[in-house]
Amino acid sequence: MLAQEILIQQLSDAQRAQPIPQFLRHVRNGVGHNGRWEFRGNEPRYAATWRTFTLDATMHGQRVFKDINGDGLLGPGDPIRLLWDIEQAYPNLKVSELTTPPTVPVTAAIPWGRPHLMV
């Protein structure tokens, strides 16, 4: 979530519309929708591609991360790789330049107030 906030505040509109930032945006959104891709209306509006993965509207409702049966798109190490690729693509991003830190507490998105594992 922090990486998405940094991208929002430090990249231009044109940069945010590029495939890797769009991919991160949809990953963050999917995680916030019970770990499933959430595409409504004309989403994804822009190409959302990272490495060999390309997101499209037909993926709506599918798992973001692979489960025990292998259903889903991303593996457990992929978020780290994604952040690494963003750092390489946008080397001037700075955490210290984040002007408005995220204000939603982690537990606010979890109805019963404690983290849980999604399988």
N, C-alpha and C positions, 0 to 999 in steps of 0.2 A: 504494500500500500504506500509506503514511504517513497519507493522508487517511482510510482505513478505520480505522486504529488510533486516530486522533483521534476519529472518530465513536463507536467502541466505548467509549472511556474517558469521553467528555464528554456523550454523549446518554443520556437515560433509555431504558429498555426500550421504552416507548411511542413515543418519538421514533425509535429505531432501526427500529421496525416500519413507519414511514411509507414511502411509495413511493420517494422519491428516495434515502434511505440504503439501502434494499433494492436499488435499481437499482445503486448503486455496489458493494454487496457482491457482487452477481452478476457485474458486470463484472470485479472483482478476481478472483473465483473462476474465471471463464471464461478470463482471461488466464493464470492458473496451471494451467489444463488444456489447454495447447497452443493457446490462442486460440479455444477452442470453448465454447459454453454447456454447463454441467454441471448438470443437474437430476436428482436422484435422489429416490426416495421421493415425498414430497408437496411437493417444491420446485417452484416458489417457494411458500412457505407464506403469505407476505404479498404484497400488490400491489407489483409492482416496475415503476413507471412513471416516466418522465422525458420531459418535453416530449411529442413525438408517439410515443415508443417505449414499448411495453408488453411485458414478458417473460412467457412462459408455457412450460409443460412441453413443448409441441410443438416448441420451438426447441432442445431437447437435441441436442448434437452439431453444430449449425450454427456458423458463424464469428461471432465477436464483432465483428471489424473487417472491413470490405470488402476483398476482394482485388482483383487486377488486372482480374478479370472483373466486379466489382461485387457478388459474392456476399458476404454478411455484413450486419451491421446498422449498425455505427457507422463514421463517416468519421474521418479523421485528426485533425480539430479537435474532435471531440465530447468527448474526455476533458477538455479545457480548459474547454469550455462547461459540462460537468457539474460540475467543481470550482467554477466561478464561481457556478453556481446553488446549490450547497451553501453557499458562502460567503454568498450573499444570503439564503438561507432560515434559516441558523443563524449570525447575525453575532457571537455571543458565543464561538464556537469559537476556541481559542488554541493555536497550536503549542507555545508555551512551557509549557503545562499538560500536555503529554504526559509521563506519569510513567514509562512503560516503553517505551523506544524499541524498534523491531523488532530482534530479535536474529539473524534469519536473513540471512546475507550474500547479496547479489544472485546471486552465482555458485552458491550452494548448490542452487538450483532448476534449474540448467542442468547436465545430466549431464557435459558435457565441459569445464565450468569457464569458458566464455567466452560473452558475450552474442552473440546472433544475430538476424537479421531474420526475422520470420515473414511469409510471403507466402501 
